[in-house]
Amino acid sequence: MVSYPLPKFYFDISVVDLDLNDELTGGFTEVSGLDVETEPLEYRAGNMPQFSKLKKAGMQKYSNLTLKRGVFKGVNVFYNWWNSAVKAADTTAYHRNMTINLKNESGEVVMTWTVTNAFPIKVQSTDLKADANEIAIESMELAIESLTMTNA
């Protein structure tokens, strides 16, 4: 059986309990920032015979996620989520869990990224150009606490 790499254009996103009429769940043009890195800890005891440091695994560091989607008349969910989160006395009330599913050609989920406690830190409206021939795209940047990836 021949195996090919998965295409990256067939995916969906769902946000758990957003309370914004579920308008954020659905189609996006781009998701970026699905990465994690481990910060190394360096240590050297004073009596070590080697003239170098030991390295151990330290804390994990997650990148911010960026979501992009087309602008729709009457839908302002990116701004509404950000605006509610920054004005709330308890900003953790606007942290949300998310799942991002990559699908194969048959529409079956083959990879899932699970995001914990995402909250908006930046909203960017579309740029406006009189000579452009493209759709309006808005973006939102989310800070996250953790990211896990599973293969189906």
C-alpha positions in Angstrom: 0.0 0.0 0.0 1.3 3.4 -1.0 1.3 6.0 1.8 1.3 9.8 1.1 1.7 12.7 3.4 -1.5 14.3 4.6 -2.8 17.5 3.0 -2.9 20.4 5.5 -5.9 22.2 4.0 -8.7 20.0 5.5 -9.2 20.9 9.1 -11.7 22.3 11.6 -11.6 24.0 15.0 -14.0 23.8 17.8 -13.9 26.0 20.9 -15.5 24.5 24.1 -18.2 26.7 25.8 -17.4 30.0 24.2 -20.9 31.5 24.9 -20.6 33.7 21.8 -23.3 31.8 19.8 -20.8 29.2 18.7 -19.8 31.5 15.8 -16.1 30.7 16.4 -16.5 27.0 15.6 -16.1 26.3 12.0 -14.1 27.2 9.0 -10.8 29.0 9.2 -8.2 29.8 6.5 -5.2 29.3 8.7 -4.0 28.1 12.1 -0.4 28.6 13.1 1.7 28.2 16.2 1.1 24.5 16.9 4.5 24.0 18.5 6.1 23.3 21.8 9.7 23.4 22.9 11.5 22.3 26.1 13.8 24.9 27.7 17.0 23.2 28.8 18.3 23.5 32.3 22.1 23.9 32.6 24.0 23.0 35.7 27.5 22.6 36.7 28.7 21.5 40.2 31.9 23.1 41.4 33.7 19.8 41.8 32.9 18.3 38.3 36.0 17.2 36.5 34.4 18.2 33.1 34.7 21.8 32.1 31.2 21.8 30.8 27.6 22.0 32.0 25.1 19.2 32.4 21.8 19.7 30.5 18.5 18.4 31.7 14.9 18.9 30.3 13.2 21.9 31.9 9.9 23.6 31.4 7.8 23.4 28.3 7.1 26.6 26.3 4.1 26.9 24.0 3.8 29.3 21.2 0.9 31.6 20.8 -1.8 30.3 18.3 -2.9 32.5 15.4 -6.3 31.9 13.9 -7.3 33.5 10.6 -10.7 33.5 8.9 -12.8 35.4 6.5 -14.8 38.4 7.7 -18.6 38.0 7.6 -21.3 40.7 7.9 -22.7 40.9 11.4 -20.1 38.4 12.9 -17.6 40.1 15.3 -16.7 37.1 17.5 -12.9 37.6 17.5 -13.3 41.2 18.8 -16.2 40.3 21.2 -14.2 37.5 22.9 -11.1 39.7 23.2 -13.1 42.7 24.5 -15.0 40.6 27.1 -11.7 39.0 28.3 -9.8 42.2 28.8 -12.7 44.0 30.6 -13.6 41.1 32.9 -12.6 41.2 36.6 -11.8 37.5 36.4 -10.1 37.1 33.1 -9.8 33.3 33.6 -13.6 33.2 33.0 -12.8 33.7 29.3 -10.1 30.9 29.0 -11.4 28.2 26.6 -10.3 24.7 25.6 -10.1 24.0 21.9 -9.6 21.1 19.5 -8.1 21.4 16.1 -8.7 18.4 13.8 -6.8 17.6 10.7 -8.8 15.4 8.3 -7.9 13.1 5.4 -9.5 13.1 2.0 -12.5 11.1 3.3 -13.2 13.6 6.1 -12.0 11.3 8.8 -10.0 12.9 11.7 -6.4 11.7 11.5 -4.7 14.1 13.9 -6.0 16.2 16.8 -4.4 19.0 18.7 -6.0 19.8 22.1 -5.4 23.3 23.4 -5.9 24.1 27.1 -6.9 27.5 28.5 -6.6 29.6 25.3 -7.4 33.3 25.7 -7.2 36.2 23.2 -4.3 38.6 23.4 -4.5 40.2 20.0 -7.2 40.8 17.4 -6.2 42.1 13.9 -8.8 43.4 11.5 -8.4 43.0 7.7 -6.2 45.4 5.8 -8.0 47.5 3.3 -6.7 48.0 -0.3 -8.6 49.7 -3.1 -6.8 47.7 -5.8 -7.0 44.3 -4.1 -9.0 41.3 -5.4 -9.2 39.1 -2.4 -11.5 38.4 0.6 -11.2 40.2 3.9 -9.3 38.2 6.5 -9.3 38.8 10.2 -6.9 37.2 12.7 -6.7 36.5 16.4 -3.7 35.6 18.5 -4.3 33.3 21.5 -2.0 32.6 24.5 -2.3 29.0 25.6 -1.3 26.9 28.7 -0.7 23.6 27.0 -1.0 21.7 23.7 -1.2 18.0 23.1 -1.2 16.1 19.8 -2.7 12.7 19.1 -2.8 10.6 16.0 -6.0 8.8 15.2 
